[in-house]
Amino acid sequence: MKKTALLVIDVQDSFLHRPYWDERDLPAYREAQLRLIAGAEARGVPVINIFHTDDDSSFRVESGLVKPQSWLTHKPVASFVKRVHNALTDSGLKDWLERRDIRRLVISGIRTEQCCETTTRVASDLGYEVDFVTEATLTFPMTHAGSGVVYSAADIRARTELVLAGRFATIVTVEEALRRMAD
């Protein structure tokens, strides 16, 4: 059996203070994220929280917002802080995983196309097997700077699945991810 860890990436209060914060998809995302965490814990799979910090006001440690959103009440096995878009290269997570011989990562969190996708790509390049649980990721509509075209959160999730599937990750549902944790 390949040792697995669940990464809960950037599910932090910082996002509540961003102008793009949009709660339309939050209920479905929250339910999927909580099912994934509960299922991982029930299977003895370590759940790891990742937090993002940078110089943006709501992402500064001093803001007091770099903490789990209130509905996220699990007790992580470990927590790491990053200053880059991926969770592996500057947080200490990679060393932590290597010491425990963990070779499969299950990716969840906020934002689908940013830190979740970037972590997936880097993890794949580092030799990890990656399960990307799109329904347990959250993102927001974005406007293309050049054309003005607005991409919905659903468009962005579909695009992320398209570019990750088969090359960087296996795209899975919560239920599939939980089944694969036993493999």
HELIX and SHEET records of a PDB file:
HELIX    1   1 ASP A   13  HIS A   17  5                                   5    
HELIX    2   2 LEU A   26  ALA A   42  1                                  17    
HELIX    3   3 SER A   57  PHE A   59  5                                   3    
HELIX    4   4 VAL A   61  SER A   63  5                                   3    
HELIX    5   5 LEU A   93  ARG A   99  1                                   7    
HELIX    6   6 THR A  112  CYS A  116  3                                   5    
HELIX    7   7 GLU A  117  ASP A  125  1                                   9    
HELIX    8   8 ALA A  153  LEU A  164  1                                  12    
HELIX    9   9 VAL A  174  ARG A  180  1                                   7    
SHEET    1   A 6 ALA A  78  LYS A  82  0                                        
SHEET    2   A 6 VAL A  47  HIS A  52  1                                        
SHEET    3   A 6 THR A   4  ILE A   9  1                                        
SHEET    4   A 6 ARG A 104  ILE A 110  1                                        
SHEET    5   A 6 GLU A 129  LEU A 138  1                                        
SHEET    6   A 6 THR A 170  ILE A 171  1                                        
SHEET    1   B 2 MET A 142  THR A 143  0                                        
SHEET    2   B 2 VAL A 150  TYR A 151 -1                                        
END                                                                             
